[in-house]
Amino acid sequence: MTTTAVPVTSARRRGVAAIRVRQAVSRILITLARSIAIFVPVFLVATFVTFALRSLSGLSPARIQLGEEATPEAIARVEAHWGLNRPFLVQYWDWFTGILHGRLGTSWTNGADISTLIGLGLGVSLSVATFALIIGVTVGFTLGTVAALRSTTWIDRAITGFVTVISVMPAFVVGIVLVAVFAVGLHLFPSAGYIPAEQGIGPWLAHITLPAIALSFDVVADVARQLRTSLIAAYRENYVTGAVVRGLSPRRIFFGHVLRNGIGPALATLGLKFPALVGASVVTEWIFGLQGFGRFANDSAQAGDVPAVQGVLVVSIVLVVAFNLIVNLMLARVTPASQRGV
């Protein structure tokens, strides 16, 4: 009888595991479908508005190439060369189909391919932003968790005070201080420049560490505050009381119940953090002498290079959409317990 019960129990456990796997996959697929249904029209509207900015700006490649004293005939000839004399919707469709094939157009100022120009700067900015996000998430999750576990103690108050201080420190101020202390004073890191990862992981990390730290302060503050608040609220829920009554260990309660239900707001905070890090790095790139995505966007805007600015906006939209899709999929996988009411 005991021998028969063992295979039955094992088969039952496998069946329960298979059901859980199917439920998890189903949740992820539903989240993916919902996200795509939202993001596709958002992308279409955003690209249309982005392209319409050229008409609203009143800028023309003829003004950049020929100057303010250009004759109407010369202006018409240059605009015809760039296809600006065609109907607006025809121009938009050609531009949009080019985007779908990875073509962002040609620069008005130097005739270079915008996709290539953005790719060169985006590699720098993505390196710094990714490292800044890793630092911010690691430090923020650590501080937020410790503050929640030591709630109302001096440790909690110290962490809260520290997070409040760094949240109001501008990235360019932090960058200047880091350069003065760690580059000029201690000679631990280079003060400026960038070396691709293909030329060596060590030099690459050395050049992106200081700008990444300067950008990570805001991420650390937001993640730590959100996680602390969510974990403290999760500890007050009935399912935690039930877990304590059942005799579960504090470690199992934290990782199996509290963290999985409390991590959602902190993950949601990251939805806009990564694109914001890429786009808001222009000042940091100036301080550390980096030719990144933000600096390219600033230079293009100042030069009146509308196709380049449109390309920057399109890439920014894609970053926002893609990263939010990733965050939504993570939320669907990591926080199922709160959806089941456990």
C-alpha positions in Angstrom: 0.0 0.0 0.0 2.8 2.4 0.8 4.6 1.4 -2.4 1.6 2.3 -4.4 1.1 5.7 -2.6 4.6 6.9 -3.5 4.1 6.8 -7.3 0.7 8.4 -6.9 2.1 11.2 -4.8 4.9 11.8 -7.3 2.5 11.8 -10.2 0.3 14.3 -8.4 3.2 16.6 -7.7 4.3 16.5 -11.4 0.7 17.3 -12.4 0.6 20.3 -10.0 4.0 21.5 -11.3 2.8 21.2 -14.9 -0.3 23.2 -14.1 1.8 25.9 -12.5 4.1 26.1 -15.5 1.1 26.4 -17.9 -0.4 29.1 -15.7 2.9 31.0 -15.6 3.3 30.8 -19.4 -0.3 31.8 -19.9 0.2 34.9 -17.7 3.3 35.9 -19.6 1.6 35.4 -23.0 -1.5 37.4 -21.9 0.7 40.2 -20.6 2.7 40.2 -23.8 -0.4 40.4 -25.9 -1.8 43.2 -23.8 1.4 45.2 -23.9 1.7 44.8 -27.7 -1.9 45.9 -28.1 -1.1 49.1 -26.1 2.4 49.8 -27.4 1.7 49.4 -31.2 -0.8 52.3 -31.4 1.3 54.3 -29.0 4.3 53.9 -31.3 2.2 54.8 -34.4 0.9 58.0 -32.8 4.3 58.9 -31.4 6.0 58.5 -34.8 3.3 60.5 -36.5 3.7 63.4 -34.0 7.4 63.2 -34.3 7.4 63.5 -38.0 4.9 66.3 -37.9 7.4 68.3 -35.8 9.3 69.1 -39.0 6.4 70.9 -40.5 5.7 72.7 -37.3 9.3 73.8 -36.9 9.5 75.6 -40.2 13.1 74.5 -40.7 14.4 73.5 -44.0 17.7 71.9 -45.3 17.9 74.8 -47.7 18.3 77.3 -44.9 21.1 75.2 -43.4 23.0 74.5 -46.6 22.4 77.8 -48.5 22.0 80.3 -45.6 19.4 83.0 -45.0 20.1 84.8 -48.3 19.1 81.9 -50.5 16.7 82.6 -53.3 13.3 81.0 -53.5 14.3 79.1 -56.6 17.4 77.7 -54.8 15.3 76.8 -51.8 12.7 75.0 -53.9 15.5 73.1 -55.7 17.0 71.9 -52.4 13.7 70.9 -50.9 12.8 69.0 -54.0 16.1 67.1 -53.7 15.1 66.1 -50.2 11.5 65.2 -51.3 9.9 68.0 -49.2 7.7 69.1 -52.0 5.6 65.9 -51.9 2.4 65.6 -49.9 2.8 65.3 -46.1 1.3 61.8 -45.8 3.5 60.5 -48.6 6.6 61.8 -46.9 5.5 60.3 -43.6 4.8 56.9 -45.2 8.2 56.8 -46.8 9.9 57.8 -43.6 7.9 55.3 -41.5 8.5 52.4 -43.8 12.2 53.4 -43.6 12.1 53.2 -39.8 10.6 49.7 -40.0 13.7 48.7 -42.1 16.1 50.4 -39.7 16.6 53.5 -41.8 16.3 56.8 -40.0 17.1 59.1 -42.9 20.0 61.4 -43.8 21.4 64.3 -41.9 20.7 67.7 -43.2 24.1 69.1 -42.0 26.6 66.5 -43.3 24.6 64.0 -45.4 25.6 61.1 -43.2 23.3 58.2 -42.4 21.5 59.0 -39.1 21.2 55.4 -38.1 25.0 55.1 -38.1 25.5 58.4 -36.2 23.0 57.3 -33.6 24.4 53.9 -33.3 27.8 55.3 -32.5 26.5 57.5 -29.7 23.9 55.0 -28.5 26.5 52.4 -27.7 28.3 54.8 -25.3 25.0 55.9 -23.6 23.7 52.3 -23.3 26.9 51.2 -21.7 26.7 53.9 -19.1 23.0 53.7 -18.6 23.0 49.9 -18.2 25.8 50.0 -15.6 24.1 52.9 -13.8 20.9 50.8 -13.7 22.7 47.8 -12.4 24.3 49.9 -9.6 21.0 51.6 -8.8 19.0 48.4 -8.6 21.7 46.6 -6.6 22.2 49.3 -4.0 18.6 50.4 -4.0 17.2 46.9 -3.4 19.8 46.4 -0.7 19.0 49.6 1.1 15.2 49.3 0.7 15.3 45.7 2.0 17.4 46.5 5.0 15.3 49.6 5.9 12.1 47.5 5.7 13.5 44.6 7.8 14.8 47.2 10.4 11.8 49.4 10.2 11.5 52.2 12.9 15.1 51.5 14.1 18.1 53.9 13.7 19.2 51.8 10.7 15.9 52.6 8.9 16.2 56.3 9.8 19.9 56.4 8.6 19.0 54.8 5.3 16.0 57.0 4.8 18.1 60.1 5.5 20.8 59.0 3.1 18.4 58.2 0.3 16.7 61.6 0.8 20.1 63.4 0.5 21.2 61.6 -2.7 17.8 62.1 -4.3 18.2 65.8 -4.4 21.8 65.8 -5.7 22.0 66.7 -9.5 24.0 64.2 -11.6 26.3 66.9 -12.9 27.3 68.0 -9.4 27.9 64.3 -8.4 29.9 63.9 -11.6 32.2 66.9 -10.9 32.8 65.7 -7.3 33.6 62.2 -8.5 36.1 63.5 -11.1 37.8 65.7 -8.5 38.1 63.0 -5.9 38.6 59.7 -7.8 40.1 60.9 -11.1 42.2 64.0 -10.3 42.8 63.3 -6.6 43.2 59.6 -6.2 43.9 58.7 -9.9 41.8 55.6 -9.6 39.7 56.2 -12.8 40.1 58.2 -16.0 38.5 61.6 -15.9 37.2 61.5 -19.5 36.9 59.5 -22.7 35.5 56.2 -23.7 36.9 52.9 -24.8 34.6 50.2 -26.4 34.3 46.9 -24.7 35.9 45.2 -27.7 39.2 46.8 -26.7 39.1 45.4 -23.2 36.6 44.9 -20.5 38.8 46.5 -17.9 39.4 49.8 -19.6 35.8 49.9 -20.7 34.5 49.5 -17.1 37.1 52.1 -15.9 35.8 54.7 -18.3 32.1 54.2 -17.6 32.2 53.7 -13.8 32.2 57.3 -12.7 29.5 58.5 -15.1 27.4 55.5 -14.2 27.7 56.2 -10.5 26.8 59.8 -11.1 23.6 58.7 -12.9 22.7 55.9 -10.5 21.9 58.1 -7.5 18.3 58.9 -8.7 17.7 55.2 -9.3 19.0 54.2 -5.9 16.8 56.7 -4.2 13.6 55.7 -6.1 14.1 52.0 -5.8 15.0 52.1 -2.1 12.0 54.2 -1.2 9.5 52.2 -3.3 10.8 48.9 -2.0 10.9 49.9 1.6 7.3 51.2 1.5 6.0 48.1 -0.4 7.8 45.6 1.9 6.5 47.2 5.1 3.0 47.2 3.6 3.4 43.5 2.6 4.4 42.5 6.1 1.0 43.8 7.4 -1.0 41.6 5.0 -3.1 38.6 6.2 -1.1 36.1 4.1 2.0 36.9 6.2 0.1 36.4 9.4 -1.1 33.1 8.0 2.4 32.1 7.1 3.7 32.8 10.6 0.8 30.8 12.1 1.8 27.8 9.8 5.3 28.0 11.3 7.2 29.1 8.2 10.7 30.5 8.8 11.3 34.2 8.5 13.5 33.6 5.5 10.8 31.6 3.7 8.2 34.2 4.5 10.3 37.0 3.2 11.4 35.5 -0.1 8.2 33.4 -0.7 5.6 35.9 0.2 6.7 39.4 1.2 9.3 40.1 -1.5 7.2 38.6 -4.3 4.2 40.7 -3.4 6.2 43.9 -2.5 8.6 44.0 -5.4 6.0 45.1 -7.9 6.1 48.9 -7.4 9.9 49.0 -7.3 10.0 47.1 -10.6 7.4 49.4 -12.1 9.6 52.3 -11.1 12.3 51.0 -13.4 9.9 51.2 -16.4 10.9 54.7 -17.2 14.3 54.8 -15.5 16.4 53.2 -18.1 15.2 55.4 -21.1 15.5 58.4 -18.8 19.1 57.5 -18.0 19.9 57.3 -21.7 18.1 60.6 -22.6 19.2 62.6 -19.5 22.9 61.8 -19.7 23.8 64.9 -21.9 25.2 66.9 -19.0 27.1 63.9 -17.6 28.5 63.2 -21.1 29.8 66.7 -21.3 31.5 66.4 -17.9 33.2 63.1 -18.8 33.9 63.9 -22.4 31.7 61.2 -23.8 30.3 61.3 -27.4 27.0 59.7 -26.5 23.4 59.6 -27.5 22.4 62.6 -25.4 25.2 64.8 -26.7 24.3 63.9 -30.3 20.7 64.8 -29.6 21.8 68.2 -28.2 24.1 69.0 -31.1 21.5 68.0 -33.6 18.9 70.2 -32.0 21.2 73.2 -31.9 22.1 72.7 -35.6 18.5 72.5 -36.6 19.1 69.0 -38.1 15.4 67.9 -38.0 15.9 64.3 -39.4 18.6 63.7 -36.8 16.3 65.0 -34.0 13.4 62.8 -35.4 15.7 59.8 -35.3 16.7 60.5 -31.7 13.0 60.7 -30.8 12.2 57.5 -32.6 15.0 55.6 -30.8 13.9 57.1 -27.5 10.3 55.9 -28.1 11.6 52.4 -29.0 13.7 52.3 -25.8 10.7 53.3 -23.7 8.4 50.8 -25.3 10.9 47.9 -25.2 12.0 48.5 -21.6 8.4 48.8 -20.4 7.5 45.6 -22.2 10.4 43.8 -20.4 9.3 45.3 -17.0 5.7 44.1 -17.6 6.8 40.6 -18.4 9.0 40.6 -15.3 6.0 41.8 -13.2 3.8 39.0 -14.7 6.4 36.4 -13.7 7.7 37.7 -10.4 4.5 38.9 -8.7 1.9 36.2 -9.3 1.2 35.8 -5.6 -0.6 39.1 -5.2 -2.7 38.3 -8.3 -3.8 35.0 -6.7 -4.5 36.7 -3.4 -2.1 34.4 -1.5 
